[in-house]
Amino acid sequence: MLNIDQFNLMLIIMTAIAVVIFIALFFVEAGYGKMISKKWGPAINNKVAWFIMECPVFITLLAFWIMSPRQWDIVPLIFFILFEIHYFHRAFVFPWMLRGKNKMPLTITVMGMIFNTVNGWMQGEWIFFLSPEGMYSPEWLKTPQFIIGTLIFFAGMIINLQSDYIIRHLRKPGDSKHYLPKGGMYNYVTSANYFGEIIEWTGFAILTWSWSGVVFAVWTMANLVPRANSIYKRYAVEFKDEFYDRPLKRVFPFLY
């Protein structure tokens, strides 16, 4: 366990790394999904890769909860449940609903696994050990931060789940054609699933009112905004006949 000064220094370092990654990903595409590339090295089954990548954060926060003397305090428990709902779906449900036989480079899988483990540690360390005694008393549930943040969190989750559903059902069984996603937030942006995830973790940062939550939201944007830009450009080429007939942005409706 770190003391609060060491923890804050770690958050600063993580933020600086996120800024570097944000800039780099506008020049180097992360080679998975639509942008998969052999230059990233050997690849493994997509379902297995997502499971390996996402389950460490679920397990890490679970371990912090088990070790914490605050495990049954109502507010930290709610934070824990909200976080774990997302990652239970990401690790144990979402991968096995993926269609097709896509692969993910092992390099990407390992990098994602490392970040998720560190993120689970950041959130668990703050929520269960370093947050000031009494900060997350039951009265926290009545604060504007918690109420507004929770509403934003669930709005993002719903957008994310709906967008994933739309993507999974673009093609009927046996159809190999590519389609421009439509419906839901895809009527406004080409990466609606990323928009939902950014909104979700922004809500978590607000409802916990924590720098660790902010750093996670920053990392989410640093990873997904450049990728949304790459997807937008690819769609503009692939679906040029219909792409410009719709007022689409990349990831933030009406803005970018």
Helices and strands as residue ranges (DSSP letters): H 4-24, G 33-35, G 38-40, E 43-45, H 46-67, H 74-88, I 89-93, H 94-97, E 103-105, H 106-125, I 126-130, G 138-142, H 144-168, G 184-187, H 192-208, H 211-238, H 240-243
